[in-house]
């Protein structure tokens, strides 16, 4: 039986919850709101948690607003992002283990609660007292789990310490990717037999807490799924865990380098070997940054082992988990909260890379040559898809020709003819790819680690 408790405050809110609630507050005061907004500050890309422009002049005039939600990041970094976005009014909502005092610096404010944020907003907008406040009513719009966090749930049912660790691991694993608990197979004498391949006892705990249930994913396999309450509790636990291991995450990123870290993030979502354009994944990224990510993926051909090592290190840290695709084929998925933190660690390096136009274009072209040539092997559909991708990435046939001429291809391929498909005849595909990899390795030596 689940025991309901009073959760009227903000103690159980996740970062995403705060984004949604800030967006609701701003919308209430007439703003048109977006979350996860990308901006450029002195040539470096930064991501704003919430940005808004006024849509009702009677309520907010011509004001623009930028908001950063500071759960674990450095306050000075969040302030720098707010200043760089140049809003009419900027806010840092500092939700820290140690409550920070509210501050104001001109048009920039540091607040430590949603209520304080609304009060400051009303103050700068000169909202009449007759216009009612929306806080705390908006808190009721965020679904509340029966427990504030997993520890509270464990205490309620007096779960032993060692079993708590296993149940927490299973919760985060299920939240991140698939977790198989049983398989079934048929025998001659006993009929269908269920075999346990996961942690049945840990699952029983989560089921007892009404956080998880069992589902038949495909023939002969049963996987653990999270209830709505379980998903929200998992988000809370994931944020807590990622904050706890932040220093180790940063150390690993510095040890392996930003390129390997980014490749691991791309490998995590299983697209590196299948897509040239990653626009669908990074559809919110500015074009220059998105193309830099696509270009970086060319390094996967020479750094695949390193990126897998990095993923294995994340798995040992408890922020990445394996999911069986079929047979003995697995992929490793990273906690979304850890993925965002890792991306924030390396965004300044990606920004530098994105500004190196020639290097970015060279790598995109090399990836095109490696994946799509010889073109004679492509059908009409795939050829059209190639042209569409080149157009989206703003890569011309002249760019392709320029890179091609840098490759020592005597006896391996014909000269490049940009005026007529298939543009080049490849006599020895294996040696052709070797030359491409050599050039990718050469370019990698020019990348700051």
ROBAMAR-618321 format. One record per residue (C-alpha): y, z, x; residue in one letter. Coordinates in steps of 0.02 Angstrom, whole numbers, padded with zeros to 5 digits, always signed. Example, Ala and Ser with C-alpha at 12.3 -4.5 7.8 and 13.67 -1.06 7.14 Angstrom:
BEGIN
-00225+00390+00615A-00053+00357+00684S
END
This chain:
BEGIN
+00000+00000+00000X+00173-00046+00067X+00303+00092+00065X+00477+00024+00028X+00620+00105+00125X+00808+00090+00117X+00869-00048+00232X+01048-00064+00170X+01121-00073+00345X+01114-00207+00480X+00979-00127+00588X+00842-00251+00545X+00942-00412+00562X+00893-00548+00684X+01011-00663+00778X+00978-00800+00650X+01015-00677+00509X+01184-00638+00587X+01223-00824+00602X+01183-00850+00418X+01285-00699+00363X+01435-00747+00469X+01425-00921+00393X+01422-00845+00219X+01575-00738+00256X+01673-00886+00322X+01620-00996+00176X+01678-00859+00057X+01852-00873+00132X+01860-01061+00111X+01791-01125+00277X+01675-01272+00307X+01546-01197+00423X+01419-01257+00551X+01297-01159+00658X+01238-01205+00834X+01392-01308+00879X+01398-01392+01050X+01563-01395+01147X+01615-01447+01322X+01713-01325+01431X+01775-01390+01599X+01633-01517+01604X+01499-01391+01556X+01414-01390+01387X+01406-01229+01287X+01330-01187+01119X+01433-01091+00991X+01339-00985+00865X+01458-01025+00723X+01609-01139+00708X+01715-01173+00555X+01869-01266+00494X+01968-01226+00339X+01922-01320+00181X+02038-01226+00062X+02217-01217+00120X+02260-01085-00011X+02137-00965+00072X+02139-01009+00257X+02278-01134+00290X+02236-01249+00436X+02137-01118+00534X+01982-01149+00639X+01861-01010+00684X+01732-00988+00822X+01605-00845+00824X+01481-00790+00957X+01347-00663+00913X+01314-00555+01066X+01144-00471+01059X+01091-00480+01240X+01208-00600+01331X+01353-00541+01439X+01513-00507+01343X+01620-00600+01470X+01513-00756+01448X+01533-00751+01259X+01720-00726+01276X+01730-00873+01397X+01640-00983+01269X+01758-00928+01130X+01913-00959+01237X+01847-01130+01289X+01822-01185+01109X+02009-01156+01077X+01998-01097+00896X+02141-01031+00793X+02042-00868+00785X+01890-00820+00887X+01768-00677+00863X+01630-00602+00969X+01513-00501+00858X+01446-00379+00988X+01283-00305+00924X+01227-00204+01074X+01112-00055+01102X+01271+00035+01151X+01407+00001+01022X+01563-00075+01099X+01735-00030+01035X+01826-00160+00932X+01955-00254+01036X+02088-00385+01006X+02159-00504+01137X+02287-00614+01053X+02188-00725+00935X+02018-00669+01005X+01932-00517+00933X+01779-00415+00984X+01700-00334+00831X+01540-00234+00814X+01490-00259+00633X+01497-00387+00495X+01612-00274+00397X+01732-00264+00544X+01725-00453+00561X+01773-00477+00379X+01914-00350+00392X+01987-00437+00545X+01971-00606+00461X+02063-00544+00306X+02197-00472+00419X+02233-00633+00515X+02220-00742+00359X+02332-00619+00264X+02209-00617+00122X+02283-00530-00032X+02203-00364-00077X+02164-00434-00250X+02038-00553-00170X+01874-00452-00167X+01772-00425-00009X+01599-00500+00010X+01527-00365+00123X+01407-00274+00095X+01349-00381-00051X+01298-00525+00064X+01168-00413+00148X+01066-00423-00012X+01050-00612+00014X+00944-00584+00171X+00761-00542+00127X+00713-00370+00189X+00539-00328+00254X+00455-00168+00199X+00477-00099+00375X+00624-00097+00492X+00514-00151+00637X+00332-00152+00690X+00336+00023+00766X+00389+00094+00598X+00244+00005+00514X+00122+00070+00646X+00185+00248+00622X+00162+00235+00434X-00022+00193+00454X-00048+00295+00615X-00113+00148+00717X-00182+00200+00890X-00072+00147+01040X-00195+00023+01118X-00224-00062+00951X-00035-00074+00926X-00020-00181+01084X-00156-00299+01023X-00082-00312+00849X+00091-00348+00919X+00019-00483+01032X-00073-00564+00886X+00086-00559+00780X+00190-00648+00914X+00050-00772+00949X+00037-00818+00765X+00226-00829+00750X+00233-00950+00896X+00080-01059+00869X-00093-01063+00792X-00213-00916+00812X-00396-00949+00773X-00494-00799+00714X-00660-00870+00653X-00764-01027+00666X-00913-01073+00557X-01070-01168+00603X-01229-01212+00510X-01402-01153+00562X-01572-01202+00497X-01632-01026+00458X-01472-00932+00411X-01363-01067+00335X-01177-01054+00370X-01133-00922+00499X-00958-00860+00539X-00922-00823+00722X-00775-00714+00776X-00672-00793+00916X-00511-00692+00898X-00460-00509+00887X-00528-00461+00717X-00476-00279+00730X-00294-00323+00771X-00292-00445+00625X-00357-00309+00510X-00208-00201+00559X-00083-00340+00519X-00171-00377+00355X-00167-00192+00311X+00021-00194+00340X+00037-00349+00229X+00102-00450+00377X-00037-00579+00394X-00175-00667+00299X-00317-00789+00336X-00317-00976+00301X-00443-01114+00328X-00347-01238+00435X-00479-01372+00449X-00665-01385+00433X-00755-01236+00513X-00595-01152+00579X-00500-01004+00505X-00326-00963+00571X-00208-00816+00548X-00048-00848+00450X+00103-00735+00427X+00169-00677+00260X+00356-00691+00230X+00374-00509+00281X+00265-00540+00434X+00372-00688+00488X+00531-00585+00478X+00452-00439+00572X+00389-00562+00703X+00566-00630+00730X+00629-00452+00756X+00488-00414+00879X+00513-00579+00971X+00698-00544+00998X+00661-00368+01060X+00525-00429+01179X+00630-00572+01251X+00774-00452+01285X+00653-00334+01373X+00590-00472+01490X+00756-00561+01514X+00771-00517+01699X+00596-00581+01735X+00630-00741+01638X+00785-00771+01742X+00690-00735+01904X+00555-00861+01857X+00686-00992+01814X+00772-00968+01982X+00605-00971+02075X+00544-01134+01997X+00713-01217+01975X+00803-01284+01823X+00712-01452+01821X+00540-01371+01809X+00604-01248+01678X+00670-01391+01571X+00509-01490+01592X+00412-01337+01533X+00523-01326+01379X+00491-01510+01342X+00305-01494+01378X+00302-01347+01259X+00344-01460+01112X+00218-01591+01172X+00332-01743+01182X+00344-01785+01366X+00205-01913+01374X+00238-01988+01203X+00424-02018+01178X+00560-02103+01278X+00701-02042+01166X+00701-01858+01120X+00842-01878+00994X+00741-01806+00851X+00709-01647+00949X+00887-01629+01015X+00978-01709+00870X+01118-01580+00879X+01152-01612+01064X+01302-01715+01119X+01248-01889+01175X+01286-01858+01360X+01180-01700+01361X+01038-01777+01260X+01026-01926+01380X+01023-01806+01528X+00873-01717+01450X+00784-01884+01427X+00823-01930+01608X+00757-01763+01672X+00591-01796+01586X+00560-01934+01715X+00526-01794+01841X+00375-01744+01737X+00273-01878+01826X+00294-01787+01993X+00313-01607+01932X+00182-01593+01796X+00081-01462+01892X+00237-01358+01927X+00289-01360+01744X+00114-01305+01694X+00124-01163+01821X+00289-01110+01744X+00212-01111+01570X+00066-01007+01632X+00189-00880+01705X+00276-00872+01536X+00107-00845+01454X+00072-00697+01568X+00243-00629+01521X+00197-00634+01337X+00327-00762+01283X+00211-00913+01274X+00043-00935+01188X-00099-01062+01184X-00145-01166+01034X-00305-01269+01028X-00271-01447+00973X-00451-01509+00970X-00607-01477+01073X-00553-01391+01233X-00379-01471+01228X-00238-01343+01219X-00051-01339+01222X+00062-01190+01261X+00205-01148+01143X+00353-01039+01193X+00433-00910+01081X+00588-00993+01003X+00694-00846+01061X+00631-00865+01240X+00660-01053+01232X+00842-01027+01184X+00867-00900+01323X+00789-01015+01454X+00897-01159+01396X+01052-01050+01412X+00999-01004+01590X+00998-01187+01644X+01132-01267+01535X+01261-01264+01676X+01141-01362+01790X+01103-01486+01650X+01290-01505+01623X+01313-01549+01808X+01171-01673+01797X+01239-01751+01637X+01403-01786+01727X+01314-01889+01861X+01310-02052+01763X+01226-02160+01896X+01087-02036+01931X+01052-02012+01746X+01044-02200+01712X+00932-02230+01863X+00806-02101+01803X+00804-02167+01625X+00773-02343+01692X+00633-02282+01806X+00551-02195+01659X+00563-02356+01558X+00482-02456+01698X+00344-02326+01721X+00300-02314+01536X+00331-02487+01467X+00301-02614+01605X+00221-02739+01612X+00298-02790+01446X+00163-02918+01417X+00052-02774+01361X+00169-02727+01219X+00158-02796+01043X+00312-02849+00946X+00333-02679+00863X+00330-02581+01025X+00446-02705+01109X+00571-02683+00968X+00554-02494+00985X+00592-02508+01171X+00751-02607+01136X+00805-02480+01004X+00783-02337+01127X+00879-02427+01264X+01020-02457+01140X+01025-02274+01086X+01028-02218+01267X+01161-02348+01312X+01053-02427+01447X+01081-02613+01477X+00969-02743+01555X+01096-02749+01696X+01061-02564+01727X+00875-02603+01729X+00899-02746+01851X+01004-02638+01967X+00868-02504+01979X+00729-02633+01994X+00812-02711+02147X+00806-02542+02236X+00616-02539+02228X+00517-02617+02373X+00408-02729+02266X+00365-02874+02381X+00191-02935+02336X+00182-02808+02193X+00296-02886+02062X+00406-03037+02034X+00597-03030+02043X+00684-02962+01887X+00752-03092+01765X+00861-03003+01637X+00885-03163+01535X+00708-03185+01475X+00563-03070+01425X+00451-03005+01499X+00589-02990+01632X+00464-02960+01774X+00283-03000+01809X+00184-02853+01878X+00044-02909+01994X-00022-02736+02036X+00019-02604+01906X-00049-02458+02007X+00056-02498+02161X+00205-02536+02048X+00195-02360+01977X+00176-02286+02150X+00341-02366+02202X+00425-02294+02047X+00359-02120+02086X+00421-02134+02264X+00596-02173+02200X+00588-02028+02075X+00539-01911+02218X+00685-01977+02320X+00806-01942+02176X+00732-01769+02151X+00786-01722+02328X+00966-01752+02272X+00957-01627+02129X+01023-01450+02164X+00887-01325+02125X
END
